[in-house]
Amino acid sequence: MYTSTDNYVNAGVCLAPKYLSCTQKYYYYSNMQSSHINAEAWTVAPSKAPVTPTADYARGYIQVKLDVPWRIDPESGYSLTNGVPY
């Protein structure tokens, strides 16, 4: 089992005051996979994502996949994280 995360970042640094919302859209930036693990119960599978200095928020579309030998790995639907400032 492993996770695959599509990482999205916003269009640029948001200079709006904290009480206003930024309207930049998110754009695809990279894809990362966690390490492949063999577990029979719930477990933590840490994943890292690169960041770009031209943005200040990132979010991820996360999918869980099962390792199945000799065929395409079955996968869950996507879960979307909230935007995270960095």
N, C-alpha and C positions, 0 to 999 in steps of 0.2 A: 504494500500500500504506500502511496505517496501523494503529495499535493502538487498541483500546478497552479501558479499564480500569474495572471496577466497584470502587470503593473501599469497604472495610468497616472499621469501628472497633469497639473493644470497648465494653462498657456503661459503663465508668467507670474512673477512676484506680485502679490496683491498689496497695494498701497492704501487700501481703504481702511478707515478707522474700524476698530473691533466691533462697533455696534452696527456697521453696515456689512452687507454680504458681498462677496466677490462673485462676479458672473462669468469668470473664465471657464470654458469647457475643459474637460479632461481629455487627454490624448494618449494613445498607446505609447508606452516607453520601452518596456522589456517584458520578458517572461522568465520566471525562475521556477525550479522544482526543488522540493524538499528531498532529503535523503530517503531512499527506499527502506522501509522497515517491515518487519514481520511481527504483527501483533494480533492477538485474539480478543483484545478489549480496547476500550478507549485509551488513547495515548496522545501525547503532545508531539507534534512534528514541526519543529521550528523551521522557519523559512526567512531568508533575508532578501531585501530588494535594493537595487542600486538607486541612487537619487541624482537628480540633475540640478546644477546651481541656477538654472534659468526658471525654476518653478519653486513654489513654497508649500504645495499640498500634493499628496499622493493618495491613491486608493487602489484596492486590489479586487480582482475577480478571481475567486478561489474555487478550485475544483478538486475533489478527491478522486483518485484513480486506483484501481486494483491491478497489481502485477499478475497477469495471466500468461503463462508460457505459450508461445507459438500462435498467438492471435492478438487482435487489437484489445487493449486494456479497457474494460468497462469503466465508465466515469459518471460521477454525479452531476447534477445541475450546478450552475454557478451560484456562489454566494458573493454578495457585493459588500465590501467594507465601507464605512464612512470615510470621508476625506480626513487625512491626518496631516497636521502641519509639521514641518521640519525645518 
